[in-house]
Amino acid sequence: MSEAVTRTVTTPPGLLASLDPLLREWLPRQRWFAGKGRPVTGFTLVEATELLPASAKLGLYHLLVRAHQPPVPSHGAPGHPGDCYQLLIGAREALPPRLVPALIGHVPTGPLAGRTVYDALHDPRPAELLLEALRTQARIGRLRFERDPGQDIRSGLVPRVVTAEQSNSSVVYGDTFILKLLRRIVPGVNPDLELPLALAREDCTRVPAPTAWMVADIDPTADPVISAGRADLAGQPYVLGVLQPFVQGASDGWELALRELAKGEDFGAEARALGRATAEVHTALARSLPTVTLGHMQLRLMVDGMRERLEAAVQAVSALRPYADGLRSAFTALGDLAAEGRTWTAQRVHGDLHLGQCLRSPAGEWWLIDFEGEPARPLPERRMPQPAVRDVAGMLRSFDYAARSADPPQPDWAETCRSAYCSGYAEASGRDPRTDPVLLRAYETDKAIYEVVYEARHRPDWLPVPLAAISRLSSSGHLT
C-alpha cells in the first residue's frame, strides 16, 4: 500500500468574493442544484482547499459553499442558511474547446483575475488527481481520502465524466471504478457510504462494495448551520464522494425496462429477479444494522406525516381534490390497525428505490445502487429505520411509470411486473408484501401523492401518470 500523503494548504483571500457573481449565474443552471426557482443572494465559504496552485497553468480548488436563498416556509424556519454544495473549480488562461461546456466564467478581480474558471470534474487532469488522492490515502487540508485496504486501486486509469443527468456527478475510471461525487453536502453519516459498507460486511453481492471515499473535517465555526445552533453536528464528517467498482456493460434498470416494453417483450422474469435482489439487500441490512418495532405512538406519527403531506398536496394540486377522501382512507386504515395494537418491524432501507437505481449485469445479476435516499429529506430522517415495504412501494410505482410512458400505455405490463416483483421478494425473504395490503397501500399512496406534486411543478405533461395511480389507490377496496 502506498504511504498516505499529508499536505497543508492555504486559501488566498478574496477567492469566494471574486467567484460570487459567476456562481450566482452558473449554479442554478446545474441539474443537481436543489433551490431552483429561487434567486441566489450570496454565499458562505464553508471550506476551500487549493489542490493545484492558482499560479500554475492549471489551478484547482475544492470548495464547499453555502448558497443563500429566500427560505421556503414549509422547509424550515426563516433564516435557514441554505444548502451546501461541493464544487471543483479549475482555472486556466483559456479553455480548450473540449472544456467549453464546463465553463463557469471569466474572473475579473481577485486571486484568479484574468483566468477562466470551469467545472473541473470534466477535465481529465483534476479527475486523475482525485483518484490518486484516494489511492494514496492523501490528506490535503481538511480533506481526507480513505480506502478499503483489501481493494487495490491501480494508477493511470483514464477518467471520463458521466454526462447523463443526475442529482450528483460521477466519473468512470477505465471501466474499473466509478466515483460518485455528492453535490449537495450535509454534515453527518451519509447512507450512501454507510449502507454499502454495512452490506459489504455481510458479504452481500447485490451492492458494489465501496473501494474508497472522500470526507471533510470542517471547522464548526465555518459552517453557519452548526454555528447557528446545531451543535449536535459539530465534529461530524462531511461525506463528499464514494468510489465503487464499475459494473462494466451493465444496463440501467429504467432504460432496460423501456427497451423491453418498446419491443413488446415480457419483463416478468427480470422483475422477479429484481424482487429477489431487493429482498436479499433488506435481509442483509436487517442483519447488519439495528431493527426496531413500531408501536402505536411511532405509527401514529408516521400516519400523521402521510396525512399532512396529502393535505399540502391537495392545496397545491387541484387535480387531487376529487380523490382526497379516498386517499385519506388509505392512511386511516393504517391508523386503525395501529390503534388496535398492530405493530410492524422497521429497519434501514434504500429509501429511494426505483428502476433507475438498479443495474443489471451482462450475466443477468441485479445490483442496487445510490443509497443516499431522497436528497430533499433531512439526513436524520433518511437514516431512520422504516418498514421495508417502503422500498417495495417505490419499485411498484416505478413499474407503473415505465408502463405508462409507453404509447399507448401498457397497464397490464405493469401489473405483471408488480406481481412478479412481489413474488420474487417473497421467494428470497419468506414475506410477500401483498400479504400486508394496508401498509403497502399506505406507502404506495404516499409515494403517488409525492409524484403528483413533483410532476405538477416540474413536468406537467407527466401528471396523468401518477394521477392514474391516484384513481386506483383512492378506492377503499384496492389490493396490490
C-alpha positions, -999 to +999 in steps of 0.1 A: +000+000+000+012+035-008+020+058+021-006+084+029+002+119+016-004+148+040-003+184+028-013+216+044-028+243+022-037+280+024-065+297+006-059+332-009-081+359+005-109+372-017-114+339-036-151+335-030-158+372-034-143+370-069-163+339-079-196+351-063-212+368-093-202+339-117-215+312-093-248+331-089-254+327-126-239+292-131-250+272-100-288+275-105-284+260-141-269+228-128-291+197-128-281+189-092-289+224-078-317+219-053-330+255-050-344+261-084-370+289-087-354+310-060-326+335-066-292+330-050-285+360-028-250+352-017-226+326-004-208+315+027-174+297+023-175+266+045-142+253+033-117+259+005-088+237-004-061+245-030-054+213-048-032+229-075-018+264-071-035+292-089-002+304-103+002+271-122-010+266-158-040+247-143-052+260-109-076+238-089-097+245-059-121+223-039-148+244-024-177+238+000-201+268-002-235+275+012-258+292-013-281+317+004-317+318-009-350+331+003-364+303+026-393+281+017-418+284+046-426+247+047-390+236+047-376+251+078-376+283+098-369+317+083-332+325+081-320+289+072-285+294+058-292+274+027-278+243+011-241+235+010-226+225-024-193+208-034-175+224-063-143+215-080-132+247-097-105+247-123-087+279-135-069+283-169-059+312-190-082+299-217-103+268-221-097+243-249-127+236-270-134+203-252-140+221-219-162+249-231-194+231-220-179+232-184-174+270-185-184+289-154-170+323-165-141+348-166-128+362-134-121+400-135-107+405-100-092+387-070-066+359-069-078+344-101-081+377-120-077+372-158-083+334-155-112+314-169-129+291-143-148+260-151-163+228-136-130+208-133-147+174-130-150+175-168-112+178-171-091+145-170-062+160-150-083+170-120-102+138-122-070+119-122-058+139-091-089+128-072-083+091-079-046+094-070-055+110-037-079+081-030-052+056-040-026+072-017-050+080+012-040+116+010-048+143+035-049+177+020-060+205+043-093+193+059-099+168+031-094+131+039-092+104+012-098+069+027-099+035+012-106-002+018-072-018+024-084-050+009-091-035-025-064-022-049-066+010-069-044+009-100-029+042-111-032+055-146-069+047-152-084+071-178-113+091-164-145+101-182-173+121-167-208+106-169-229+131-189-264+116-181-285+139-159-284+130-123-286+146-089-249+142-083-218+139-106-200+107-115-166+099-131-158+065-145-121+054-144-111+030-171-143+009-168-129-002-134-143+022-109-169+049-107-166+079-084-199+094-073-192+130-062-220+142-039-230+178-048-254+188-020-234+182+012-247+177+047-228+170+079-232+136+094-230+099+084-242+096+048-262+065+040-247+063+005-215+053+023-229+038+055-252+013+039-229-002+012-202-006+039-227-024+061-237-046+032-201-054+024-196-066+060-224-091+053-209-102+020-240-090+002-231-092-035-261-071-046-243-038-039-209-028-051-187-026-020-171+009-015-134+009-026-126+044-012-143+076-001-137+113+004-147+131+036-140+166+050-134+175+087-149+210+088-142+237+114-176+240+132-173+278+133-170+279+095-205+264+088-234+286+096-257+256+101-236+245+131-227+279+144-264+289+142-273+264+169-268+228+155-240+220+180-250+183+177-235+184+142-201+197+153-174+172+147-195+152+122-177+144+089-190+157+056-191+128+032-180+141-003-178+111-025-177+073-028-155+052-052-170+018-061-163-009-087-178-001-121-202-028-134-190-029-170-216-034-196-244-031-170-279-019-181-298+008-162-330-008-149-352+020-162-337+020-197-338-018-199-374-018-189-383+008-215-364-011-242-382-044-234-415-026-232-410-010-266-402-044-282-433-059-265-411-083-245-422-097-212-403-083-182-417-106-156-386-127-152-364-096-147-389-081-122-390-114-103-352-114-101-351-078-091-376-086-063-352-113-050-323-089-051-342-063-032-351-089-005-315-100-002-304-064+004-332-059+030-322-092+048-286-082+049-293-047+062-315-062+089-286-084+100-260-057+099-279-028+115-304-025+143-341-031+137-369-016+158-406-023+165-430+004+155-457+006+182-488+028+183-471+061+190-445+057+163-471+046+138-494+075+147-466+099+139-459+081+106-496+082+096-499+119+107-470+127+084-487+110+055-519+129+061-501+162+063-484+156+030-517+147+015-534+179+027-505+200+015-506+183-019-544+188-022-538+225-017-510+226-042-526+205-070-563+209-076-564+177-096-561+158-064-592+172-048-618+147-062-597+118-048-588+133-014-614+113+007-604+080-008-567+088-003-573+097+033-589+063+038-556+046+030-540+063+059-570+060+082-570+022+076-533+020+087-540+042+117-569+020+127-547-011+126-521+007+148-548+017+173-559-020+175-523-029+186-508-040+153-470-035+152-445-036+124-408-041+122-387-012+109-351-014+095-327+005+074-338+006+038-327+020+004-351+049+008-355+060-028-358+027-047-369+027-084-358+011-116-332+039-122-314+028-090-308-007-103-282-022-126-284-055-145-250-070-152-244-088-186-245-121-166-281-113-156-274-103-120-292-073-105-274-047-084-289-019-062-270+015-062-274+050-048-283+046-012-284+083-005-322+083+000-344+112-011-319+141-010-346+166-002-353+150+031-332+158+062-303+134+068-316+121+102-349+112+085-331+093+057-312+073+083-343+063+103-354+026+103-386+022+082-408-007+071-391-025+042-423-021+022-414+015+016-388+003-009-412-022-024-438+006-029-412+027-047-404-001-071-441-008-078-446+028-087-416+026-110-431-003-130-462+018-133-442+048-146-425+027-172-457+011-184-475+045-187-446+061-206-453+037-235-476+048-264-502+036-258-498+029-220-495-007-210-511-011-176-512-049-179-474-049-184-471-031-151-494-054-133-474-084-145-441-068-133-456-058-100-468-093-093-436-109-104-415-085-083-435-093-051-433-130-058-395-128-062-393-107-030-413-134-012-390-162-025-359-146-010-373-132+022-402-155+031-425-125+033-448-115+004-455-077+006-490-083-007-500-101+025-498-067+042-521-048+019-530-019+043-493-010+049-484-014+012-513+007+001-505+035+025-469+037+013-477+035-024-504+062-019-479+084-001-454+079-030-480+086-056-490+119-039-454+130-039-452+122-076-483+143-084-468+173-067-434+168-084-449+164-118-473+193-114-443+215-106-417+202-130-432+180-157-469+188-162-471+165-192-463+136-169-491+144-144-515+118-159-491+090-149-493+094-111-530+105-113-539+072-129-524+055-098-542+080-075-575+070-090-567+033-084-553+038-049-582+061-038-605+031-040-610+017-005-612-018-019-577-016-035-554-045-031-520-047-048 
